[in-house]
Amino acid sequence: MTILIIGGSGFLGTELVRQAAAAGQPTVATYTTRPGNTARVAWRHLDLRTPGREDAIITEVGPHLVVNASSGKADWEITAQGPVRLAIAAAKHGSRLVHVSTDAVFSGSRVHYGESCLPDPVTPYGAAKAAAETGVLLVHPNAVVARTSLIIGDGQSVHERTVHELAAGTRDGVLFTDDIRCPVHVTDLAAALLELASHDARGIHHLAGADALSRHELGTLIARRDGLDASRLPTGLRADSALPGAIDVRLDSRETQRKLHTTLRGTRRFLAATA
């Protein structure tokens, strides 16, 4: 049975491809700019702005599972419309679908968000992701929509690169002390997504880490792990900035965690474990 990973050359997609291939699953992955280099994986070009291309790939591949880990930021055609067309094609061909969403669908007005909370986005990106959630579940009611938070790796994520650049003084900006999220490690997230796909799961699930901490706290932990001088990391308040978006959003993942063998580790644990 074949797995099709949409956005397989991205940060999360690369880890999904690696884990699926390592488990011996026949795996096909899509890319927009250039394919990845994981062995034993077939690559297909897919631009989600091209209607019909997703149906053609699913028809060709015949996957039992489609995992959508693509990221189009605030591009409505990629982030909102593309996933719905993908869900229509997956439903048409009888494929299970796991669609990756984000905590950006929430405004932060209530801080703590369970899986039954309705989206109330305050940014174009959040609005596009919220629209995708609604559309995906409308056209493919048995799909899984998995919301997650900041995704951290072993030095490869955008958040980790930012910390290194700020510590080196090669990047302008600050790390907010009032901007709270629940970061998750990319290996935990990928494993949890594939595990959910193997269950009879459907609907909304939260897959975030167990610790809520600020961007600056996250940066400090990354700096300590990597031997950087954390005192060089500049601080600021999101509330004093002109940046749009939620300030404090904490996904409650306990309900889904109880269903999983995969542990969604807290940031303090997974960063300390690699120190």
N, C-alpha and C positions, 0 to 999 in steps of 0.2 A: 504494500500500500504506500502510495507516494505522498509526500508532504510538499506543498508549494508555499514558499516563503516570499511574500511581497516586500520589497525593500531589503533584500538579503545582503546588499553591500553596505548598508548603514551600520551604525554602532550596535544597536540591539539586533538587527538582522544578521550581522556577522556571527554573533554568539548563538543565535537560534540555528543558523546553518551548521555551525561547528558541532553543537550538541546533537542535532538530528543526524548528521552524518556519522558522528562517533557512535551513536546508538545503532548504526546499521540500517537506518531508514533511507529508502530511496528518496532523494531530495532534489527538488528543482527550486531555484531562486531567481528572483528578478532584480534588475538593476536599471537605473536611469542613465547614469553617466558612464560607468565602467564596471565590469563584473568583478566579483571577488576571486580569490585564488584557492578556496577550500577544495581539497581533493575529493573526487567521487561525487561532485555536485554539478548538475547541468544548469546553465545560465540562460535566461531569456530576457531580452530587452523589453521594458514596459514603462511607458509614460502614462500615468493615470489621467492625463489630460486628453488622451486619445480614446474616445468612446469606441467600444467594440473590441479593443485590443485585449482587455482582460478576459472577455468571453472566449476569444480565440485561443489564448494560452491555456485556460482551464479546459477547453475542449480538447486541445492537443495533449495536455499532461494527464488529465483525468485523475486529479488528486483526491484522496479521501479526506484530506485536511488542507485548508488554506489559512495561513497566519498572516495577517496584514500588519507589518511593522514599519510601513512607509511613513515618511514625514515630509509634509509640504509646507510646514509652518502656517502662515496666514493665507496661503493661496487657496481660495475657496474651491477652485476646480479640482485641485489635488486632494485637499484635506477634507472637504465636505462631500463633493459630488462623486469623486473617484471611488471612495469606499462603498458608496451605495450601489454603484454599477458593479463593483466587485462582488458585493453581497447578492445582488440579483443573479449574477452568473454562477456563483457558488450554489445558491439554492436551486437553480435550474438544473445543475448537474449532480445534485445530491451530495455535495461536499460539505463537511463540517467547516465552520468559520470561526476563527478567533480574531477579533479586531482590537488592536491596542489603542486605548484612549489615554486621557491625561487628567490630572487634578486641575488643569487650567479651565475646565468646564465650570468651576465654582468661583464665586466672588470673594470668598473668605468672610462673609458677613456672619456666619455661624461657627467658624473656625474648625469644628470637628464634623467630619462628613462620613456618614455610613453609606452603605450601598443603595439604600432606598431614597437618598436625598436627590432631589431634582436639580438639574444643571441651572445655573444662573450666571453665565459667563459675562465678563466685563471687558474682554479684549476680542479683536477679530479672530485671533487664533483659537481662543476658547470657544467662540461662537461657531467656528467651522467644525471643531471637534464635537461640540454638542449636537450640531446638526447631523454629523455623521453617525453618532450614537443612535439618534432617533430613527434615521433612515435605515441603518443597517438592521436594527431589530424589527422594523416594520416589514421589510421585504424578506428577512431571513429570521423568523422568530426563534429558531433553535440556535442562533449564533451566541457566542460569548463576547461581551464587551468588557475588556479588562482595563480599568483605569490604573495608572501608575503615577509616580512622582519623578523627582530628579534621578536620573540613571547614572550611576558611578561605576567605573571599571578599575583596572589596575594601572592607572595612569593614562588611559586612552580617551576618557570622556572630555567633553568640552569644559565641564566644571573643573576638572583637574588641570587641564592646560591653562585655564584662566588663572588659577591659583599660582601656578609656576610663573606665569608672565607678570602677575602683580608683585610677587615676591622679588622678581628680578628687576622690576622697574621698567619693563619693556611694554607695559600696557597701562593705559589710564583707566581709572574707575575705582570703585570701592566694593567691599563686601558688606551687604546690609546686615545689621544686627537685629532687625525687626521683621525680616522676611523669612517665614518659617515654612518648612516643608518636611516630608518624610522620605528621604533618599533611599534608594534600593540599589543593591549590587546587580550588575548586568547578568552575572551567571545565575543568581537566584531568580531573577525575573524571567529569564529565558526558560529555566527549568520549570518554573511554576506555570508559565504559559503552555508549555508542552504537556505538563501533567494535567492541567485543566482540560486540554483538548482530548486527553485519553479518558476522561470521565464523562459522565452523562450530564455535563454542566450546560447551562444556558443562562442568558441574561447578564446582568451587571455583576462584576466582581472587582474588588479592590486588591491590588497587588503592590503595596508600598512597604517600605521598611518600618521596623518597629519603633524607631527613634524619631521624635520631632525635634528639629534643631534649625538654627538660623543659617543663612548663607555664610556668615562669618565663622560660626562654630564649625560648620562643615569645612571651610577653608583652613581653619586652624588644625583640624584633625588630619587633613590631607598634607599640610605642611610638615607636621610632626612625623607622619609616616615616611615622608620623602626626604627628611633631613633638611628642610628649609627653615628659615628664620620666620616664625609666625608673627613676630612683632613688626615685620615689614608689611604685613597685609593691611591696607587702608580700610577704614570702617566708615559707615554712614548709615542713614536711616532711609528706608524706602519711602516712609511717610513724608519725608522732606524733598523727595525727588519728583521729577515730572513724569516718571515712567508709569505707564498704565498697568493695571493688573492687580490681582489679589495680593494682600500682604501675608496673611496667615491662613494656610489651608493644610489641614491634617487629615489624611485619608485613614479611616478606620478599616484595617484589613483583617481584623480578628475572625470575622465570620468565614471568610474564604480560607484563612490560615488553618482553621480547624479541619478543613476538608483535604488539606494537602500534606504529603510527606515532605515536600520541599519546605525548608525554613526560610522565611523572609527575614534575614538578619537585620538588626538595627545597625546604624552607621558606626556607632562606637565599637561595635563588635567586629564588623568586617574590615574597618580600617585598622583597628588594633591588631587583628589577626595577621595582617600583612606587613606589620611594622618590622 
